[in-house]
Amino acid sequence: QVHLVESGGGLVQPGGSLRLSCKDSGSTLENYAIGWFRQAPGKEREGISCISSIASRDNVTYYGDSVKGRFTISRDTAKNTVNLQMTSLTPDDTGVYYCAAVWSPNRVSVWRVCQEYEPDYWGQGTQVTVSS
């Protein structure tokens, strides 16, 4: 089965950067779209960035309005890993970041991965705290 492990979280000052990684140690991510979700204190969980599956061949990405232009999602296929490069961080970016996998062997609207589909697998989450 897919087993997702997030890493890279921590404490960072406003304006700083972090790079999160989501590694599948249990299977291949070839047929899974991958999403990054954030659970902020007192707020609903939101899909902040998603990327289509390798099998889809379209390499389509999605970014939520709150992170567009600041975050970049990418794949390291050789390492079976999806990364999220976060820059210009603000306190509003504080929260637990979860990686999730959605079965997607064919092309789908990637925004649906972040906004509509229920993920098949979740990672344990990694805490990101942005504070002076």
C-alpha positions as semicolon CSV with decimal commas, in nm:
position;residue;x (nm);y (nm);z (nm)
1;Q;0,000;0,000;0,000
2;V;0,092;0,363;-0,032
3;H;0,259;0,499;0,278
4;L;0,315;0,873;0,275
5;V;0,562;1,045;0,504
6;E;0,594;1,422;0,520
7;S;0,905;1,601;0,630
8;G;1,058;1,946;0,628
9;G;0,829;2,134;0,862
10;G;0,949;2,355;1,140
11;L;0,963;2,705;1,277
12;V;1,042;2,984;1,036
13;Q;1,027;3,362;1,048
14;P;0,789;3,559;0,828
15;G;0,935;3,599;0,483
16;G;1,130;3,279;0,517
17;S;1,116;2,959;0,319
18;L;1,066;2,591;0,380
19;R;1,072;2,289;0,157
20;L;0,833;2,010;0,243
21;S;0,868;1,660;0,109
22;C;0,614;1,384;0,072
23;K;0,772;1,047;0,019
24;D;0,594;0,725;-0,057
25;S;0,781;0,445;0,111
26;G;0,519;0,178;0,051
27;S;0,443;0,186;-0,319
28;T;0,481;0,389;-0,636
29;L;0,306;0,719;-0,690
30;E;0,282;0,670;-1,065
31;N;-0,095;0,643;-1,064
32;Y;-0,167;0,894;-0,791
33;A;-0,226;1,262;-0,803
34;I;-0,069;1,421;-0,498
35;G;-0,209;1,703;-0,295
36;W;-0,084;1,918;-0,013
37;F;-0,349;2,014;0,240
38;R;-0,321;2,252;0,528
39;Q;-0,504;2,245;0,856
40;A;-0,471;2,581;1,026
41;P;-0,591;2,644;1,380
42;G;-0,957;2,738;1,383
43;K;-0,996;2,694;1,009
44;E;-1,116;2,424;0,775
45;R;-0,865;2,210;0,599
46;E;-0,781;2,349;0,257
47;G;-0,617;2,205;-0,048
48;I;-0,328;2,436;-0,116
49;S;-0,146;2,262;-0,399
50;C;-0,193;1,950;-0,608
51;I;-0,019;1,783;-0,898
52;S;-0,152;1,531;-1,145
53;S;-0,029;1,174;-1,157
54;I;0,270;1,059;-1,353
55;A;0,042;0,827;-1,548
56;S;-0,172;1,119;-1,662
57;R;0,129;1,257;-1,851
58;D;-0,001;1,613;-1,834
59;N;0,192;1,735;-1,528
60;V;-0,082;1,977;-1,434
61;T;-0,060;2,167;-1,108
62;Y;-0,305;2,358;-0,895
63;Y;-0,248;2,625;-0,634
64;G;-0,493;2,773;-0,394
65;D;-0,536;3,146;-0,408
66;S;-0,370;3,190;-0,073
67;V;-0,042;3,038;-0,190
68;K;-0,033;3,102;-0,563
69;G;0,291;3,267;-0,664
70;R;0,463;3,169;-0,341
71;F;0,450;2,790;-0,336
72;T;0,574;2,547;-0,597
73;I;0,487;2,180;-0,616
74;S;0,710;1,937;-0,800
75;R;0,793;1,571;-0,837
76;D;1,117;1,388;-0,789
77;T;1,014;1,072;-0,966
78;A;1,338;0,888;-0,900
79;K;1,288;0,930;-0,527
80;N;0,914;0,869;-0,538
81;T;0,871;1,206;-0,375
82;V;0,661;1,517;-0,418
83;N;0,799;1,842;-0,285
84;L;0,641;2,170;-0,188
85;Q;0,872;2,469;-0,196
86;M;0,725;2,744;0,017
87;T;0,854;3,099;0,004
88;S;0,751;3,436;0,143
89;L;0,587;3,264;0,434
90;T;0,347;3,453;0,656
91;P;0,186;3,367;0,990
92;D;-0,127;3,271;0,798
93;D;0,069;2,981;0,654
94;T;0,097;2,827;0,998
95;G;-0,064;2,488;1,027
96;V;-0,021;2,118;0,984
97;Y;0,059;2,026;0,627
98;Y;-0,064;1,692;0,503
99;C;0,031;1,505;0,192
100;A;-0,239;1,293;0,031
101;A;-0,265;1,060;-0,266
102;V;-0,565;1,032;-0,497
103;W;-0,596;0,741;-0,739
104;S;-0,573;0,902;-1,080
105;P;-0,443;0,684;-1,362
106;N;-0,611;0,905;-1,620
107;R;-0,629;1,276;-1,678
108;V;-0,848;1,465;-1,437
109;S;-0,904;1,828;-1,353
110;V;-0,634;1,872;-1,096
111;W;-0,833;2,129;-0,903
112;R;-1,077;1,851;-0,827
113;V;-0,800;1,664;-0,655
114;C;-0,758;1,950;-0,412
115;Q;-1,120;2,054;-0,383
116;E;-1,351;1,759;-0,442
117;Y;-1,196;1,414;-0,439
118;E;-1,145;1,222;-0,122
119;P;-0,784;1,111;-0,098
120;D;-0,708;0,743;-0,077
121;Y;-0,408;0,786;0,150
122;W;-0,291;1,048;0,395
123;G;0,041;1,121;0,551
124;Q;0,079;1,195;0,919
125;G;0,135;1,566;0,866
126;T;0,419;1,801;0,941
127;Q;0,389;2,117;1,146
128;V;0,479;2,451;0,993
129;T;0,492;2,750;1,224
130;V;0,560;3,097;1,088
131;S;0,634;3,338;1,369
132;S;0,874;3,616;1,458
